Amino acid sequence: MYDVTALGELLIDFTDAGMSPPGQKLFERNPGGAPANVLVALQRLGHSTAFVGKVGCDMHGAFLRQTLEENDVDCSGLASDPDYFTTLAFVALDPTGERTFSFARKPGADTQLRADEPNRDVLQNTRGLHVGSLSLTDEPARSATLEALRIARDAGAILSYDPNYRASLWPSAEVAAQQMRSVVGMMDLVKISAEETTLLTDESDPNEAARKILAQGPRVVVVALDADGAMFVTPEGARTVPSFRVNATDTTGAGDSFWSGFLCALLDSGKDVSTLTLDDAASFARFGNAVASLCVRERGAIPATPSRDAVEEVLAANA
């Protein structure tokens, strides 16, 4: 039994690495993809994980598989496609550590996962299944995602969703909103950014957006407010947990680290999602903030997630 399985994009993040002596921009190859980031962080925090997705039969696909395996993520659900190249993302950073993306994905191997390919044994033996929306941008991966969600839900898994909107990967904002909203009603846990509130609900206010999402069926909705922390809503009400202040060198993977911390704390609690209280959600979000605060101090597409001891030190220092 796995603690968390994730389905979705596994790709290369070519991150800004300064300038070459002749003055040309340099990019460093890093393993990336939000669902994979979450798994690696959870694995380093002591939870068993598995990945379901597709890469190409190329040097980048081999590197990504090796990276997951070296981090003890089960890859029995990771397919390699000889006909499509591994997706590439080029990530530029501004002086504050914020990112802009340019993707080579027309199509990328991650979009070619078919509905008959996800490993049923993995999906039927996991406590939680986590997905994003990038696997909903194109067929056949869209149908594969819906099938995997159905299999995992029928097996009793907790379903977790972080849309992780990337405008350049969708034909339009309208199509993105339609597809991103299509799976909300299936979910137990939903995490969105403040920028995604309108896309998911037509509401710009985070509180109103979270309540609209909650009304569709999820038990906990979290809105990441960046430097202002995280706001969450349960049937009991709403609350905001402040972030821990750090000097960020690179925010790549920070949101994924936060969510891995949230999921880690939920799993550790042993509580059923249907019984979660505001105090429970606040505790999970605070743990997630501690993980994220340590992550952004180091550069790298898959976060350099700290040990539990390091997280506990941050929590104690900010008690």
Secondary structure, DSSP 8 states (H G I E B T S, - for coil): -BSEEEES--EEEEEEEEE-TTS-EEEEEEEE-HHHHHHHHHHHTT--EEEEEEEESSHHHHHHHHHHHHTT-EEEEEEEETTS---EEEEEE-TTS-EEEEEE-TT-GGGG--TT-S-HHHHTSBSEEEE-SGGGSSTTHHHHHHHHHHHHHHTT-EEEE-----GGGSS-HHHHHHHHHTTGGG-SEEEEEGGGHHHHHS--SHHHHHHHHHTTS-SEEEEE-GGG-EEEEETTEEEEE-------S--TTHHHHHHHHHHHHHHHHT--GGG--HHHHHHHHHHHHHHHHHHTTS--SS-----HHHHHHHHHHT-
